[in-house]
């Protein structure tokens, strides 16, 4: 993972964007992490939006806490509904 300070980013933006296509680039401010530059070149726009959506990931996290059904149980329940 590459690290660059905010001032260096301003001077080398093209280089940092190119590097971000291969690996994340951590941008620091006063020696502390401030942001991460992630390359998305060639990715689907919808995927990028979902992957960067905190609301979407919160929904996923909440759903993972809920109980689940096995395929066998699901099929059993669906068969009962058809009758």
N, CA, C and O atoms as a Tinker XYZ file with bonds, in Angstrom:
   332  protein
     1  N      0.841000   -1.171000    0.000000    73     2
     2  CA     0.000000    0.000000    0.000000    64     1     3
     3  C      0.890000    1.238000    0.000000    63     2     4     5
     4  O      1.801000    1.367000    0.818000    81     3
     5  N      0.614000    2.127000   -0.913000    73     3     6
     6  CA     1.387000    3.362000   -1.058000    64     5     7
     7  C      0.818000    4.441000   -0.143000    63     6     8     9
     8  O     -0.392000    4.506000    0.075000    81     7
     9  N      1.682000    5.273000    0.380000    73     7    10
    10  CA     1.265000    6.398000    1.224000    64     9    11
    11  C      1.818000    7.681000    0.623000    63    10    12    13
    12  O      2.968000    7.734000    0.189000    81    11
    13  N      0.989000    8.704000    0.607000    73    11    14
    14  CA     1.416000   10.011000    0.109000    64    13    15
    15  C      0.767000   11.081000    0.984000    63    14    16    17
    16  O     -0.382000   10.937000    1.403000    81    15
    17  N      1.512000   12.159000    1.256000    73    15    18
    18  CA     0.909000   13.222000    2.059000    64    17    19
    19  C      0.066000   14.116000    1.144000    63    18    20    21
    20  O      0.229000   14.104000   -0.076000    81    19
    21  N     -0.824000   14.881000    1.745000    73    19    22
    22  CA    -1.774000   15.690000    0.979000    64    21    23
    23  C     -1.061000   16.658000    0.030000    63    22    24    25
    24  O     -1.519000   16.883000   -1.090000    81    23
    25  N      0.024000   17.211000    0.464000    73    23    26
    26  CA     0.778000   18.130000   -0.386000    64    25    27
    27  C      1.378000   17.398000   -1.588000    63    26    28    29
    28  O      1.366000   17.902000   -2.711000    81    27
    29  N      1.904000   16.199000   -1.327000    73    27    30
    30  CA     2.459000   15.383000   -2.405000    64    29    31
    31  C      1.382000   14.967000   -3.397000    63    30    32    33
    32  O      1.636000   14.878000   -4.599000    81    31
    33  N      0.178000   14.713000   -2.891000    73    31    34
    34  CA    -0.935000   14.354000   -3.767000    64    33    35
    35  C     -1.235000   15.484000   -4.742000    63    34    36    37
    36  O     -1.480000   15.240000   -5.924000    81    35
    37  N     -1.216000   16.701000   -4.257000    73    35    38
    38  CA    -1.481000   17.852000   -5.118000    64    37    39
    39  C     -0.459000   17.941000   -6.248000    63    38    40    41
    40  O     -0.801000   18.317000   -7.369000    81    39
    41  N      0.777000   17.599000   -5.958000    73    39    42
    42  CA     1.841000   17.692000   -6.955000    64    41    43
    43  C      1.869000   16.494000   -7.899000    63    42    44    45
    44  O      2.312000   16.612000   -9.042000    81    43
    45  N      1.387000   15.320000   -7.414000    73    43    46
    46  CA     1.514000   14.087000   -8.187000    64    45    47
    47  C      0.167000   13.389000   -8.384000    63    46    48    49
    48  O      0.097000   12.163000   -8.307000    81    47
    49  N     -0.897000   14.143000   -8.635000    73    47    50
    50  CA    -2.222000   13.558000   -8.693000    64    49    51
    51  C     -2.332000   12.470000   -9.763000    63    50    52    53
    52  O     -2.895000   11.409000   -9.491000    81    51
    53  N     -1.814000   12.700000  -10.958000    73    51    54
    54  CA    -1.917000   11.696000  -12.024000    64    53    55
    55  C     -1.199000   10.414000  -11.628000    63    54    56    57
    56  O     -1.731000    9.319000  -11.813000    81    55
    57  N     -0.001000   10.546000  -11.087000    73    55    58
    58  CA     0.774000    9.373000  -10.648000    64    57    59
    59  C      0.025000    8.602000   -9.560000    63    58    60    61
    60  O      0.002000    7.371000   -9.575000    81    59
    61  N     -0.588000    9.324000   -8.614000    73    59    62
    62  CA    -1.317000    8.670000   -7.523000    64    61    63
    63  C     -2.575000    7.968000   -8.039000    63    62    64    65
    64  O     -2.908000    6.875000   -7.583000    81    63
    65  N     -3.270000    8.592000   -8.985000    73    63    66
    66  CA    -4.451000    7.953000   -9.569000    64    65    67
    67  C     -4.030000    6.681000  -10.300000    63    66    68    69
    68  O     -4.695000    5.651000  -10.189000    81    67
    69  N     -2.945000    6.749000  -11.035000    73    67    70
    70  CA    -2.444000    5.558000  -11.735000    64    69    71
    71  C     -2.071000    4.460000  -10.725000    63    70    72    73
    72  O     -2.399000    3.292000  -10.933000    81    71
    73  N     -1.391000    4.832000   -9.641000    73    71    74
    74  CA    -1.014000    3.850000   -8.619000    64    73    75
    75  C     -2.244000    3.230000   -7.957000    63    74    76    77
    76  O     -2.239000    2.051000   -7.603000    81    75
    77  N     -3.293000    4.030000   -7.794000    73    75    78
    78  CA    -4.494000    3.544000   -7.113000    64    77    79
    79  C     -5.209000    2.451000   -7.915000    63    78    80    81
    80  O     -6.022000    1.713000   -7.360000    81    79
    81  N     -4.915000    2.343000   -9.206000    73    79    82
    82  CA    -5.522000    1.292000  -10.015000    64    81    83
    83  C     -4.925000   -0.077000   -9.666000    63    82    84    85
    84  O     -5.548000   -1.111000   -9.908000    81    83
    85  N     -3.728000   -0.074000   -9.103000    73    83    86
    86  CA    -3.061000   -1.324000   -8.718000    64    85    87
    87  C     -3.191000   -1.626000   -7.229000    63    86    88    89
    88  O     -3.267000   -2.788000   -6.832000    81    87
    89  N     -3.218000   -0.573000   -6.404000    73    87    90
    90  CA    -3.282000   -0.750000   -4.952000    64    89    91
    91  C     -3.816000    0.534000   -4.332000    63    90    92    93
    92  O     -3.710000    1.608000   -4.924000    81    91
    93  N     -4.379000    0.421000   -3.160000    73    91    94
    94  CA    -4.902000    1.606000   -2.481000    64    93    95
    95  C     -3.766000    2.562000   -2.132000    63    94    96    97
    96  O     -2.652000    2.143000   -1.819000    81    95
    97  N     -4.073000    3.845000   -2.192000    73    95    98
    98  CA    -3.106000    4.877000   -1.828000    64    97    99
    99  C     -3.667000    5.616000   -0.612000    63    98   100   101
   100  O     -4.730000    6.233000   -0.685000    81    99
   101  N     -2.949000    5.547000    0.491000    73    99   102
   102  CA    -3.371000    6.237000    1.705000    64   101   103
   103  C     -2.825000    7.663000    1.665000    63   102   104   105
   104  O     -1.632000    7.882000    1.456000    81   103
   105  N     -3.720000    8.621000    1.867000    73   103   106
   106  CA    -3.328000   10.029000    1.858000    64   105   107
   107  C     -3.271000   10.480000    3.315000    63   106   108   109
   108  O     -4.228000   10.314000    4.072000    81   107
   109  N     -2.145000   11.047000    3.684000    73   107   110
   110  CA    -1.957000   11.474000    5.072000    64   109   111
   111  C     -1.970000   12.995000    5.180000    63   110   112   113
   112  O     -1.670000   13.722000    4.233000    81   111
   113  N     -2.330000   13.436000    6.370000    73   111   114
   114  CA    -2.278000   14.858000    6.688000    64   113   115
   115  C     -1.596000   14.961000    8.040000    63   114   116   117
   116  O     -2.069000   14.388000    9.022000    81   115
   117  N     -0.502000   15.678000    8.097000    73   115   118
   118  CA     0.306000   15.794000    9.320000    64   117   119
   119  C      0.705000   14.428000    9.862000    63   118   120   121
   120  O      0.742000   14.212000   11.073000    81   119
   121  N      1.009000   13.496000    8.932000    73   119   122
   122  CA     1.502000   12.173000    9.308000    64   121   123
   123  C      0.439000   11.166000    9.707000    63   122   124   125
   124  O      0.763000   10.032000   10.060000    81   123
   125  N     -0.839000   11.569000    9.653000    73   123   126
   126  CA    -1.925000   10.671000   10.044000    64   125   127
   127  C     -2.824000   10.394000    8.836000    63   126   128   129
   128  O     -3.034000   11.280000    8.008000    81   127
   129  N     -3.354000    9.174000    8.730000    73   127   130
   130  CA    -4.230000    8.840000    7.607000    64   129   131
   131  C     -5.432000    9.785000    7.555000    63   130   132   133
   132  O     -6.074000   10.046000    8.572000    81   131
   133  N     -5.724000   10.291000    6.360000    73   131   134
   134  CA    -6.846000   11.216000    6.196000    64   133   135
   135  C     -7.852000   10.697000    5.162000    63   134   136   137
   136  O     -9.043000   10.993000    5.252000    81   135
   137  N     -7.374000    9.925000    4.185000    73   135   138
   138  CA    -8.257000    9.412000    3.133000    64   137   139
   139  C     -7.561000    8.251000    2.435000    63   138   140   141
   140  O     -6.362000    8.027000    2.596000    81   139
   141  N     -8.350000    7.525000    1.660000    73   139   142
   142  CA    -7.800000    6.431000    0.859000    64   141   143
   143  C     -8.249000    6.637000   -0.576000    63   142   144   145
   144  O     -9.433000    6.852000   -0.838000    81   143
   145  N     -7.320000    6.573000   -1.489000    73   143   146
   146  CA    -7.608000    6.691000   -2.912000    64   145   147
   147  C     -7.666000    5.280000   -3.484000    63   146   148   149
   148  O     -6.690000    4.533000   -3.426000    81   147
   149  N     -8.828000    4.925000   -4.038000    73   147   150
   150  CA    -9.052000    3.579000   -4.563000    64   149   151
   151  C     -9.363000    3.684000   -6.044000    63   150   152   153
   152  O    -10.270000    4.415000   -6.440000    81   151
   153  N     -8.629000    2.971000   -6.851000    73   151   154
   154  CA    -8.864000    2.987000   -8.282000    64   153   155
   155  C    -10.112000    2.202000   -8.659000    63   154   156   157
   156  O    -10.359000    1.120000   -8.126000    81   155
   157  N    -10.889000    2.745000   -9.569000    73   155   158
   158  CA   -12.117000    2.076000  -10.010000    64   157   159
   159  C    -12.195000    1.986000  -11.531000    63   158   160   161
   160  O    -13.246000    1.676000  -12.092000    81   159
   161  N    -11.098000    2.254000  -12.173000    73   159   162
   162  CA   -11.059000    2.222000  -13.636000    64   161   163
   163  C    -11.511000    0.860000  -14.163000    63   162   164   165
   164  O    -11.007000   -0.176000  -13.728000    81   163
   165  N    -12.451000    0.864000  -15.090000    73   163   166
   166  CA   -12.922000   -0.369000  -15.702000    64   165   167
   167  C    -14.034000   -1.065000  -14.932000    63   166   168   169
   168  O    -14.534000   -2.101000  -15.370000    81   167
   169  N    -14.424000   -0.513000  -13.798000    73   167   170
   170  CA   -15.490000   -1.122000  -13.006000    64   169   171
   171  C    -16.836000   -0.512000  -13.389000    63   170   172   173
   172  O    -16.904000    0.612000  -13.887000    81   171
   173  N    -17.896000   -1.267000  -13.149000    73   171   174
   174  CA   -19.243000   -0.812000  -13.429000    64   173   175
   175  C    -19.620000    0.308000  -12.462000    63   174   176   177
   176  O    -19.344000    0.220000  -11.265000    81   175
   177  N    -20.251000    1.361000  -12.985000    73   175   178
   178  CA   -20.601000    2.525000  -12.161000    64   177   179
   179  C    -21.500000    2.124000  -10.989000    63   178   180   181
   180  O    -21.290000    2.591000   -9.870000    81   179
   181  N    -22.492000    1.272000  -11.225000    73   179   182
   182  CA   -23.395000    0.825000  -10.166000    64   181   183
   183  C    -22.664000    0.102000   -9.059000    63   182   184   185
   184  O    -22.965000    0.295000   -7.882000    81   183
   185  N    -21.696000   -0.738000   -9.429000    73   183   186
   186  CA   -20.896000   -1.444000   -8.426000    64   185   187
   187  C    -20.097000   -0.469000   -7.574000    63   186   188   189
   188  O    -20.000000   -0.631000   -6.358000    81   187
   189  N    -19.530000    0.537000   -8.211000    73   187   190
   190  CA   -18.742000    1.538000   -7.485000    64   189   191
   191  C    -19.624000    2.268000   -6.479000    63   190   192   193
   192  O    -19.222000    2.490000   -5.336000    81   191
   193  N    -20.828000    2.641000   -6.909000    73   191   194
   194  CA   -21.737000    3.367000   -6.024000    64   193   195
   195  C    -22.084000    2.510000   -4.808000    63   194   196   197
   196  O    -22.050000    3.001000   -3.680000    81   195
   197  N    -22.419000    1.233000   -5.024000    73   195   198
   198  CA   -22.769000    0.365000   -3.897000    64   197   199
   199  C    -21.576000    0.092000   -2.997000    63   198   200   201
   200  O    -21.710000    0.100000   -1.773000    81   199
   201  N    -20.420000   -0.148000   -3.580000    73   199   202
   202  CA   -19.236000   -0.471000   -2.781000    64   201   203
   203  C    -18.800000    0.681000   -1.894000    63   202   204   205
   204  O    -18.131000    0.468000   -0.883000    81   203
   205  N    -19.167000    1.884000   -2.259000    73   203   206
   206  CA   -18.747000    3.054000   -1.479000    64   205   207
   207  C    -19.886000    3.653000   -0.661000    63   206   208   209
   208  O    -19.727000    4.720000   -0.067000    81   207
   209  N    -21.030000    2.979000   -0.625000    73   207   210
   210  CA   -22.198000    3.493000    0.081000    64   209   211
   211  C    -22.243000    2.968000    1.516000    63   210   212   213
   212  O    -22.424000    1.771000    1.737000    81   211
   213  N    -22.079000    3.859000    2.481000    73   211   214
   214  CA   -22.145000    3.439000    3.886000    64   213   215
   215  C    -23.555000    2.968000    4.229000    63   214   216   217
   216  O    -23.717000    2.068000    5.053000    81   215
   217  N    -24.564000    3.552000    3.621000    73   215   218
   218  CA   -25.952000    3.131000    3.859000    64   217   219
   219  C    -26.164000    1.687000    3.403000    63   218   220   221
   220  O    -26.784000    0.897000    4.115000    81   219
   221  N    -25.655000    1.340000    2.223000    73   219   222
   222  CA   -25.770000   -0.017000    1.694000    64   221   223
   223  C    -25.092000   -1.019000    2.631000    63   222   224   225
   224  O    -25.671000   -2.059000    2.944000    81   223
   225  N    -23.877000   -0.716000    3.078000    73   223   226
   226  CA   -23.138000   -1.638000    3.942000    64   225   227
   227  C    -23.772000   -1.759000    5.314000    63   226   228   229
   228  O    -23.674000   -2.810000    5.948000    81   227
   229  N    -24.421000   -0.700000    5.784000    73   227   230
   230  CA   -25.147000   -0.788000    7.049000    64   229   231
   231  C    -26.323000   -1.753000    6.898000    63   230   232   233
   232  O    -26.579000   -2.555000    7.796000    81   231
   233  N    -27.039000   -1.686000    5.777000    73   231   234
   234  CA   -28.134000   -2.630000    5.519000    64   233   235
   235  C    -27.623000   -4.068000    5.472000    63   234   236   237
   236  O    -28.250000   -4.970000    6.028000    81   235
   237  N    -26.496000   -4.278000    4.816000    73   235   238
   238  CA   -25.908000   -5.618000    4.731000    64   237   239
   239  C    -25.556000   -6.119000    6.131000    63   238   240   241
   240  O    -25.849000   -7.262000    6.480000    81   239
   241  N    -24.932000   -5.265000    6.919000    73   239   242
   242  CA   -24.531000   -5.639000    8.278000    64   241   243
   243  C    -25.753000   -6.007000    9.129000    63   242   244   245
   244  O    -25.723000   -6.992000    9.866000    81   243
   245  N    -26.820000   -5.217000    9.026000    73   243   246
   246  CA   -28.043000   -5.509000    9.777000    64   245   247
   247  C    -28.659000   -6.834000    9.319000    63   246   248   249
   248  O    -29.121000   -7.625000   10.141000    81   247
   249  N    -28.662000   -7.067000    8.024000    73   247   250
   250  CA   -29.243000   -8.299000    7.487000    64   249   251
   251  C    -28.456000   -9.522000    7.946000    63   250   252   253
   252  O    -29.051000  -10.565000    8.217000    81   251
   253  N    -27.171000   -9.419000    8.035000    73   251   254
   254  CA   -26.333000  -10.545000    8.463000    64   253   255
   255  C    -26.589000  -10.939000    9.913000    63   254   256   257
   256  O    -26.291000  -12.065000   10.310000    81   255
   257  N    -27.132000  -10.034000   10.695000    73   255   258
   258  CA   -27.448000  -10.327000   12.092000    64   257   259
   259  C    -28.760000  -11.097000   12.226000    63   258   260   261
   260  O    -29.023000  -11.707000   13.262000    81   259
   261  N    -29.585000  -11.069000   11.172000    73   259   262
   262  CA   -30.873000  -11.749000   11.208000    64   261   263
   263  C    -30.679000  -13.255000   11.020000    63   262   264   265
   264  O    -29.669000  -13.710000   10.483000    81   263
   265  N    -31.684000  -14.017000   11.481000    73   263   266
   266  CA   -31.593000  -15.468000   11.333000    64   265   267
   267  C    -31.757000  -15.857000    9.854000    63   266   268   269
   268  O    -32.310000  -15.103000    9.054000    81   267
   269  N    -31.271000  -17.030000    9.526000    73   267   270
   270  CA   -31.331000  -17.515000    8.146000    64   269   271
   271  C    -32.020000  -18.871000    8.101000    63   270   272   273
   272  O    -32.245000  -19.505000    9.132000    81   271
   273  N    -32.348000  -19.302000    6.891000    73   271   274
   274  CA   -32.957000  -20.613000    6.659000    64   273   275
   275  C    -32.024000  -21.460000    5.819000    63   274   276   277
   276  O    -31.298000  -20.947000    4.968000    81   275
   277  N    -32.049000  -22.749000    6.062000    73   275   278
   278  CA   -31.317000  -23.652000    5.175000    64   277   279
   279  C    -32.155000  -23.817000    3.909000    63   278   280   281
   280  O    -33.349000  -23.518000    3.906000    81   279
   281  N    -31.531000  -24.289000    2.845000    73   279   282
   282  CA   -32.269000  -24.534000    1.607000    64   281   283
   283  C    -33.369000  -25.570000    1.839000    63   282   284   285
   284  O    -34.461000  -25.454000    1.282000    81   283
   285  N    -33.088000  -26.558000    2.642000    73   283   286
   286  CA   -34.082000  -27.608000    2.944000    64   285   287
   287  C    -35.314000  -26.978000    3.608000    63   286   288   289
   288  O    -36.448000  -27.261000    3.220000    81   287
   289  N    -35.085000  -26.132000    4.602000    73   287   290
   290  CA   -36.204000  -25.479000    5.298000    64   289   291
   291  C    -36.983000  -24.561000    4.360000    63   290   292   293
   292  O    -38.212000  -24.516000    4.408000    81   291
   293  N    -36.278000  -23.842000    3.520000    73   291   294
   294  CA   -36.936000  -22.957000    2.560000    64   293   295
   295  C    -37.825000  -23.754000    1.607000    63   294   296   297
   296  O    -38.972000  -23.381000    1.365000    81   295
   297  N    -37.301000  -24.835000    1.075000    73   295   298
   298  CA   -38.094000  -25.680000    0.164000    64   297   299
   299  C    -39.322000  -26.249000    0.868000    63   298   300   301
   300  O    -40.407000  -26.304000    0.290000    81   299
   301  N    -39.143000  -26.671000    2.113000    73   299   302
   302  CA   -40.267000  -27.202000    2.891000    64   301   303
   303  C    -41.352000  -26.143000    3.055000    63   302   304   305
   304  O    -42.536000  -26.426000    2.871000    81   303
   305  N    -40.953000  -24.944000    3.397000    73   303   306
   306  CA   -41.928000  -23.849000    3.580000    64   305   307
   307  C    -42.630000  -23.498000    2.262000    63   306   308   309
   308  O    -43.832000  -23.233000    2.251000    81   307
   309  N    -41.892000  -23.498000    1.170000    73   307   310
   310  CA   -42.494000  -23.182000   -0.122000    64   309   311
   311  C    -43.484000  -24.261000   -0.551000    63   310   312   313
   312  O    -44.532000  -23.948000   -1.117000    81   311
   313  N    -43.170000  -25.504000   -0.293000    73   311   314
   314  CA   -44.087000  -26.602000   -0.625000    64   313   315
   315  C    -45.383000  -26.470000    0.162000    63   314   316   317
   316  O    -46.468000  -26.700000   -0.371000    81   315
   317  N    -45.265000  -26.099000    1.429000    73   315   318
   318  CA   -46.454000  -25.928000    2.273000    64   317   319
   319  C    -47.333000  -24.793000    1.750000    63   318   320   321
   320  O    -48.559000  -24.879000    1.827000    81   319
   321  N    -46.732000  -23.746000    1.227000    73   319   322
   322  CA   -47.483000  -22.622000    0.694000    64   321   323
   323  C    -48.280000  -22.997000   -0.540000    63   322   324   325
   324  O    -49.388000  -22.497000   -0.739000    81   323
   325  N    -47.731000  -23.870000   -1.368000    73   323   326
   326  CA   -48.384000  -24.252000   -2.621000    64   325   327
   327  C    -49.651000  -25.066000   -2.374000    63   326   328   329
   328  O    -50.561000  -25.068000   -3.204000    81   327
   329  N    -49.713000  -25.749000   -1.249000    73   327   330
   330  CA   -50.877000  -26.615000   -0.950000    64   329   331
   331  C    -52.086000  -25.844000   -0.546000    63   330   332
   332  O    -53.130000  -26.434000   -0.268000    81   331
